[in-house]
Amino acid sequence: MVFGLNQLIVLKSRDEIKRMAEACRIVAEALDGVKKIIAPGITTVELDKFVESFIISKGATPAFKGYRGYPASLCTSVNEQVVHGIPSIRKLKQGDIISLDLGVYYRGFYGDTAATFPVGEINRTAKSLLAVAEEALYKGIECAEAGRRLSDISFAIQSYVEENRFSVVRNFVGHGIGRELHEEPQVPNFGGPGEGPVLVPGMTLAIEPMINEGTWEVVILDDGWTAVTGDGSLSAHFEHTVAVMEDGTYALTKL
């Protein structure tokens, strides 16, 4: 383990990362499966039921259900909803976008992933938002190399997003992950380069940019979970669980 800025960061062995990769593969397959049933008319609770059934069929446990009281296995955030949207009988409509965030617990380790998908044909702004958010994730992963600083990830994400005239959410950040769903260190999607702990082999991180069409500010709804953009503009969210290794950095939740 290593220490940085009063953070205790638990490093994983190569064997532990192999076991963690099994959880990550299940969560990646669940996301790949549920995206295929997204269509106008389907309800978000139907998406949740699909994900929960798939995860259980693999002998794994939905990581989110019951976590700090969250009531579902899947977070379904539509349009202006940034994160933590609760599945309901709401039907998706042509032109919506939906962010799906899900986690799995399997054989002692967690995997966590997210992506935003179009519902049918979407407008040009929404297409651009999704493309920039996904590319921002990979810009961050490119900087998650042994020997670099944690904030190099943050700086790469923010720089790319703002170059494309979108904004980065400050209220929610990425995180360490492993035997716990949320571990140290926090991984902000904003900030200057060259700060924070040095990245070393054995670190496992959930990198997850959340970007908005308009303001970066968010509001939490009365359900205590759903975060929406402060100005009602669209939001997108992409996430991979990654492992920093001696020979490179691997996105464990990428099929």
C-alpha positions as CSV (number, residue, x, y, z in Angstrom):
1,M,0.0,0.0,0.0
2,V,1.1,3.6,-0.5
3,F,0.2,6.9,1.1
4,G,-0.6,10.2,-0.6
5,L,-2.2,13.4,0.7
6,N,-3.5,11.5,3.8
7,Q,-4.9,8.8,1.5
8,L,-4.3,5.1,2.2
9,I,-4.2,3.5,-1.3
10,V,-4.4,-0.3,-1.3
11,L,-2.3,-1.9,-4.1
12,K,-3.3,-5.2,-5.7
13,S,-1.1,-8.1,-6.6
14,R,-1.1,-9.4,-10.2
15,D,-3.2,-12.4,-9.0
16,E,-5.7,-10.0,-7.3
17,I,-6.0,-8.0,-10.5
18,K,-6.7,-11.2,-12.4
19,R,-9.6,-12.0,-10.0
20,M,-10.8,-8.4,-10.2
21,A,-10.8,-8.7,-14.0
22,E,-13.4,-11.5,-13.7
23,A,-15.8,-9.1,-11.9
24,C,-15.1,-6.5,-14.5
25,R,-15.8,-8.8,-17.3
26,I,-19.2,-9.6,-15.9
27,V,-20.2,-6.0,-15.5
28,A,-18.9,-5.2,-19.0
29,E,-21.0,-8.0,-20.4
30,A,-24.0,-6.8,-18.5
31,L,-23.6,-3.3,-20.0
32,D,-23.1,-4.7,-23.5
33,G,-26.3,-6.8,-23.1
34,V,-28.5,-4.0,-21.8
35,K,-27.5,-1.5,-24.4
36,K,-29.0,-3.8,-27.0
37,I,-32.5,-3.5,-25.6
38,I,-32.5,0.3,-25.3
39,A,-35.3,1.5,-27.6
40,P,-38.2,4.0,-27.5
41,G,-41.0,2.6,-25.3
42,I,-38.9,0.6,-22.9
43,T,-39.0,1.6,-19.2
44,T,-35.9,2.2,-17.1
45,V,-37.1,-0.4,-14.6
46,E,-37.1,-3.0,-17.4
47,L,-33.4,-2.1,-18.0
48,D,-32.7,-2.6,-14.3
49,K,-34.4,-6.0,-14.2
50,F,-32.4,-7.1,-17.2
51,V,-29.1,-6.1,-15.6
52,E,-30.0,-7.7,-12.2
53,S,-31.0,-11.0,-13.8
54,F,-27.9,-11.1,-16.0
55,I,-25.5,-10.4,-13.1
56,I,-27.2,-13.0,-10.9
57,S,-27.0,-15.6,-13.7
58,K,-23.3,-15.2,-13.7
59,G,-23.1,-16.0,-10.0
60,A,-22.3,-12.4,-9.1
61,T,-24.0,-9.8,-7.0
62,P,-25.3,-6.4,-8.1
63,A,-23.0,-4.0,-6.3
64,F,-25.3,-1.0,-6.2
65,K,-28.5,-2.6,-4.8
66,G,-28.7,-1.7,-1.2
67,Y,-25.5,0.3,-1.3
68,R,-26.0,3.2,1.1
69,G,-29.7,2.5,0.6
70,Y,-29.8,2.7,-3.2
71,P,-32.9,0.7,-4.3
72,A,-31.8,-0.7,-7.6
73,S,-29.1,-2.7,-9.4
74,L,-28.6,-0.1,-12.2
75,C,-28.5,3.7,-12.3
76,T,-30.5,5.1,-15.2
77,S,-29.9,8.8,-15.8
78,V,-31.9,10.3,-18.7
79,N,-31.1,13.5,-20.6
80,E,-30.4,16.2,-17.9
81,Q,-29.9,13.6,-15.2
82,V,-26.2,13.4,-14.5
83,V,-25.9,10.3,-12.2
84,H,-27.8,8.1,-9.8
85,G,-31.1,8.2,-11.6
86,I,-33.4,5.6,-10.1
87,P,-35.1,3.1,-12.4
88,S,-38.9,3.7,-12.7
89,I,-41.8,3.2,-15.1
90,R,-40.6,6.1,-17.1
91,K,-40.6,5.1,-20.8
92,L,-37.6,6.2,-23.0
93,K,-38.5,8.4,-26.0
94,Q,-37.0,8.8,-29.4
95,G,-34.2,11.3,-29.1
96,D,-33.4,10.7,-25.4
97,I,-30.0,9.9,-24.2
98,I,-29.5,7.6,-21.2
99,S,-26.5,7.0,-18.9
100,L,-26.2,3.5,-17.4
101,D,-24.0,3.0,-14.4
102,L,-23.6,-0.4,-12.9
103,G,-21.3,-2.5,-10.6
104,V,-20.7,-6.1,-9.8
105,Y,-19.3,-7.9,-6.8
106,Y,-17.7,-11.3,-7.6
107,R,-15.3,-13.5,-5.6
108,G,-14.2,-10.8,-3.3
109,F,-13.7,-7.9,-5.8
110,Y,-15.8,-5.2,-7.5
111,G,-16.1,-4.0,-11.1
112,D,-17.7,-0.7,-12.1
113,T,-18.5,0.7,-15.5
114,A,-20.8,3.3,-17.1
115,A,-21.7,4.6,-20.6
116,T,-24.3,6.9,-22.2
117,F,-26.4,5.7,-25.1
118,P,-28.7,7.3,-27.7
119,V,-32.4,6.2,-27.8
120,G,-33.0,6.0,-31.5
121,E,-31.8,9.0,-33.5
122,I,-30.5,11.9,-31.5
123,N,-29.6,15.5,-32.4
124,R,-26.2,16.8,-33.3
125,T,-25.4,18.4,-29.9
126,A,-26.2,15.1,-28.1
127,K,-24.0,13.2,-30.5
128,S,-21.2,15.6,-29.9
129,L,-21.7,15.4,-26.1
130,L,-21.5,11.6,-26.1
131,A,-18.5,11.5,-28.4
132,V,-16.5,14.0,-26.3
133,A,-17.4,12.3,-23.0
134,E,-16.3,9.0,-24.2
135,E,-13.1,10.3,-25.7
136,A,-12.4,12.3,-22.5
137,L,-12.5,8.9,-20.6
138,Y,-9.8,7.6,-22.9
139,K,-7.7,10.8,-22.6
140,G,-7.8,10.2,-18.9
141,I,-6.8,6.5,-19.2
142,E,-3.9,7.4,-21.4
143,C,-2.5,9.4,-18.5
144,A,-3.0,6.7,-15.9
145,E,0.5,5.4,-16.3
146,A,3.0,4.3,-13.6
147,G,5.2,7.2,-12.7
148,R,2.7,10.0,-13.5
149,R,0.7,11.9,-11.0
150,L,-3.0,11.3,-10.3
151,S,-4.0,14.8,-11.3
152,D,-2.6,14.2,-14.8
153,I,-5.7,12.1,-15.4
154,S,-7.9,15.0,-14.1
155,F,-6.1,17.6,-16.2
156,A,-6.3,15.6,-19.4
157,I,-10.1,15.1,-19.0
158,Q,-10.9,18.7,-18.2
159,S,-8.7,20.1,-20.9
160,Y,-10.3,17.9,-23.6
161,V,-13.8,18.6,-22.4
162,E,-13.4,22.3,-22.2
163,E,-11.6,22.5,-25.6
164,N,-14.8,21.1,-27.0
165,R,-17.0,23.7,-25.1
166,F,-18.6,21.4,-22.6
167,S,-18.2,21.4,-18.8
168,V,-16.9,19.0,-16.3
169,V,-19.0,18.1,-13.2
170,R,-17.2,18.9,-10.0
171,N,-19.6,17.3,-7.5
172,F,-18.8,13.7,-8.4
173,V,-15.5,12.1,-9.0
174,G,-13.9,8.8,-9.9
175,H,-12.4,6.6,-7.2
176,G,-10.2,3.7,-6.3
177,I,-11.8,0.3,-6.4
178,G,-11.0,-3.3,-5.4
179,R,-12.2,-5.2,-2.4
180,E,-14.4,-2.2,-1.7
181,L,-16.6,-0.4,-4.3
182,H,-15.2,2.9,-3.3
183,E,-11.6,3.1,-2.2
184,E,-8.9,5.8,-2.1
185,P,-7.8,7.7,-4.0
186,Q,-10.5,10.0,-5.3
187,V,-10.0,10.7,-9.0
188,P,-11.4,14.2,-9.9
189,N,-12.2,15.0,-13.6
190,F,-10.8,18.5,-13.1
191,G,-7.6,20.2,-11.8
192,G,-4.0,21.0,-12.8
193,P,-1.4,18.5,-13.8
194,G,1.5,17.1,-11.7
195,E,-0.4,16.9,-8.4
196,G,-1.5,14.1,-6.0
197,P,-0.1,10.7,-5.5
198,V,2.3,9.1,-7.9
199,L,0.7,6.3,-9.9
200,V,2.3,3.0,-9.2
201,P,1.7,-0.6,-10.4
202,G,-1.1,-2.3,-8.5
203,M,-3.4,0.8,-8.3
204,T,-6.9,0.1,-9.5
205,L,-9.1,3.1,-10.4
206,A,-12.6,3.8,-11.6
207,I,-12.1,6.7,-14.0
208,E,-15.5,8.3,-14.8
209,P,-15.9,11.7,-16.5
210,M,-19.3,13.3,-16.2
211,I,-19.8,16.2,-18.6
212,N,-22.6,18.6,-19.2
213,E,-23.8,20.5,-22.3
214,G,-24.1,23.7,-20.2
215,T,-23.2,24.5,-16.6
216,W,-21.1,22.1,-14.5
217,E,-23.3,22.7,-11.5
218,V,-25.8,20.1,-10.5
219,V,-28.9,19.8,-8.2
220,I,-30.0,16.7,-6.2
221,L,-33.7,15.9,-6.5
222,D,-36.0,15.2,-3.6
223,D,-35.4,11.4,-3.9
224,G,-32.0,12.1,-2.4
225,W,-30.2,10.3,-5.3
226,T,-30.9,11.7,-8.7
227,A,-28.5,14.5,-9.7
228,V,-29.6,16.8,-12.6
229,T,-27.8,19.6,-14.4
230,G,-28.4,23.0,-12.9
231,D,-29.7,24.5,-16.1
232,G,-31.6,21.5,-17.5
233,S,-29.0,20.8,-20.2
234,L,-27.9,17.3,-21.3
235,S,-25.3,15.3,-19.4
236,A,-23.2,12.2,-20.4
237,H,-21.2,9.8,-18.3
238,F,-18.5,7.2,-19.2
239,E,-16.5,4.9,-16.9
240,H,-14.0,2.1,-17.0
241,T,-12.3,0.3,-14.1
242,V,-8.6,0.3,-14.9
243,A,-5.5,-1.4,-13.5
244,V,-2.0,0.3,-13.5
245,M,0.6,-2.4,-14.3
246,E,4.3,-2.4,-14.9
247,D,3.8,-3.0,-18.6
248,G,0.9,-0.5,-19.1
249,T,-2.6,0.4,-18.0
250,Y,-5.5,-1.9,-18.7
251,A,-9.2,-1.1,-18.9
252,L,-10.6,-4.1,-17.2
253,T,-14.2,-3.3,-18.1
254,K,-13.5,-3.0,-21.8
255,L,-14.7,-6.1,-23.7
